[in-house]
């Protein structure tokens, strides 16, 4: 199942984005694919690991470091080569002024829990070196960024996300739980989405 689960997650994002042209469809399909995979696999990882932390310093570090993501995107917006029709592309995915805030709220409050349990928990590793799950976690983001930013920005984003996946695994290993990675991931998602909203809505 560990080999199939990432494929299902990628397919869900691809189908939602390119077949249904729906940001909500891609996100909900992604979450459903992950949850179904986990229900089938039944990993021996307690759910409470999502709210487990031994030292608050890891939480603070994760939030501050990852929360700066959106700030960085905001100030470097002009250097990422965003498509001139990005607003229309986003709107064509079903995101408009009436539901953007709901999308951000749902994404920020749920996605980090689902992804951290899946990528860092179920598919993760305690190795200190880069692991396959770091690359798998980063890879599906390319499906979201295609045609929206310049190719060099996609490469930059994927490199950053591989390192983020590695960092969250190391924090989880040191802290004995996924709470710090969850909160850092949540901060990254929220600040990045808020920046995109302010720029295109």
C-alpha positions in Angstrom: 0.0 0.0 0.0 2.9 2.4 0.7 3.8 2.3 -3.1 0.2 2.8 -4.2 -0.9 5.5 -1.7 1.3 8.3 -3.1 0.1 7.5 -6.6 -3.5 7.8 -5.5 -2.8 11.2 -3.9 -1.1 12.5 -7.0 -4.0 11.2 -9.2 -6.5 13.0 -7.0 -4.7 16.3 -7.4 -4.2 15.8 -11.1 -7.8 14.8 -11.8 -9.2 17.6 -9.6 -7.0 20.2 -11.2 -6.9 19.2 -14.9 -10.1 17.1 -15.5 -12.6 18.9 -13.2 -10.7 22.3 -13.1 -11.6 22.5 -9.4 -9.4 23.6 -6.5 -11.9 22.2 -4.1 -12.1 19.0 -6.1 -8.3 18.6 -6.1 -8.0 19.4 -2.3 -10.9 17.2 -1.2 -9.9 14.4 -3.6 -6.4 14.6 -2.2 -7.6 14.3 1.4 -10.0 11.5 0.6 -7.3 9.5 -1.3 -5.0 9.9 1.7 -7.6 9.0 4.3 -8.8 5.9 2.3 -5.2 4.8 1.9 -4.6 5.1 5.6 -7.8 3.3 6.5 -6.7 0.4 4.3 -3.1 0.3 5.5 -4.0 0.8 9.2 -0.6 2.1 10.2 0.5 1.5 13.8 0.8 5.2 14.5 -1.4 6.6 17.2 -3.6 9.6 16.1 -2.5 11.4 19.3 1.0 11.8 17.7 -0.5 14.7 15.8 -0.9 16.6 19.1 2.3 15.3 20.7 5.3 17.5 21.5 8.0 17.1 24.1 9.5 20.6 23.9 7.8 23.8 22.9 11.0 25.1 21.3 10.4 22.8 18.3 6.9 24.3 18.0 8.2 27.9 18.1 11.0 27.1 15.6 8.6 25.3 13.2 6.0 28.1 13.2 8.5 31.0 12.9 10.5 29.3 10.2 7.6 28.0 8.1 5.3 30.9 8.7 7.9 33.1 7.0 7.0 31.3 3.7 4.1 33.5 2.9 6.1 36.7 3.8 8.9 35.6 1.5 6.4 34.9 -1.4 4.8 38.3 -0.8 8.1 40.3 -1.0 9.5 38.3 -3.8 6.3 38.0 -5.8 7.7 39.8 -8.8 10.7 37.5 -9.1 8.8 34.2 -9.3 7.5 34.7 -12.8 3.8 34.3 -12.0 1.5 34.0 -15.1 0.0 37.2 -16.2 -3.4 35.6 -16.3 -3.0 34.0 -12.8 -6.2 35.6 -11.5 -8.2 34.1 -14.4 -6.6 30.7 -13.8 -7.4 30.7 -10.1 -11.0 31.8 -10.9 -11.3 29.0 -13.5 -10.5 26.6 -10.7 -13.6 27.8 -8.8 -12.0 30.1 -6.4 -13.6 33.6 -6.3 -14.2 36.3 -3.8 -17.2 34.5 -2.3 -15.4 31.3 -1.4 -11.6 32.1 -1.2 -11.8 32.7 2.6 -13.6 29.4 3.2 -11.0 27.6 1.0 -8.1 29.2 3.0 -9.8 28.3 6.3 -10.4 24.7 5.4 -7.0 24.3 3.9 -5.1 25.9 6.8 -7.1 24.0 9.5 -7.1 20.5 8.0 -4.4 20.0 5.4 -1.5 20.0 7.8 -3.0 17.3 10.0 -3.7 15.0 7.0 -0.4 15.6 5.2 1.9 15.3 8.3 0.3 12.0 9.4 0.6 10.7 5.8 4.0 12.0 4.6 5.9 12.2 7.9 4.1 9.6 9.8 2.9 6.7 7.5 5.5 7.2 4.7 8.1 8.9 6.8 11.4 7.7 8.2 13.6 8.5 11.2 16.7 8.7 9.0 18.7 11.9 9.2 19.4 12.0 5.5 17.0 12.8 2.7 14.3 10.1 2.3 12.0 9.2 -0.6 9.0 10.6 1.3 10.6 14.1 1.2 10.6 13.9 -2.6 7.2 12.4 -2.9 5.8 15.1 -0.6 7.4 17.9 -2.7 6.5 16.4 -6.1 2.8 16.7 -6.3 3.1 20.5 -5.8 4.4 20.7 -9.3 0.9 19.7 -10.5 -0.4 22.8 -8.8 2.2 25.2 -10.1 2.3 24.1 -13.7 1.5 27.1 -16.0 1.1 29.4 -13.0 4.8 30.2 -12.5 8.0 30.1 -14.5 9.8 26.7 -14.7 12.7 28.0 -12.6 10.2 28.9 -9.8 8.8 25.4 -9.9 12.3 23.9 -9.5 12.9 26.4 -6.7 9.6 25.5 -5.0 10.2 21.7 -5.3 13.7 22.1 -3.8 12.4 24.1 -0.9 9.6 21.6 -0.3 12.0 18.7 -0.3 14.0 20.5 2.4 10.8 21.3 4.3 9.8 17.7 4.2 13.2 16.7 5.5 13.1 19.4 8.2 9.7 18.4 9.5 10.8 14.8 9.7 13.8 15.8 11.8 11.7 17.9 14.1 9.3 15.0 14.5 12.2 12.7 15.3 13.7 15.0 17.8 10.4 16.1 19.4 8.8 12.6 19.5 5.6 13.8 17.8 4.0 15.6 14.9 2.5 18.6 16.6 5.4 21.0 15.8 5.5 19.9 12.1 1.7 20.2 11.9 1.7 23.8 13.3 4.7 24.8 11.1 3.0 23.3 8.0 -0.2 25.1 9.0 1.6 28.4 9.3 3.2 27.9 5.9 -0.1 27.0 4.2 -2.0 29.9 5.8 0.6 32.6 5.0 1.2 31.4 1.4 -2.6 31.1 0.6 -3.2 34.5 2.2 -0.5 36.1 0.1 -1.9 34.5 -3.1 -5.4 35.7 -2.1 -4.3 39.2 -1.6 -2.4 39.2 -4.9 -5.1 37.7 -7.2 -8.5 38.1 -5.6 
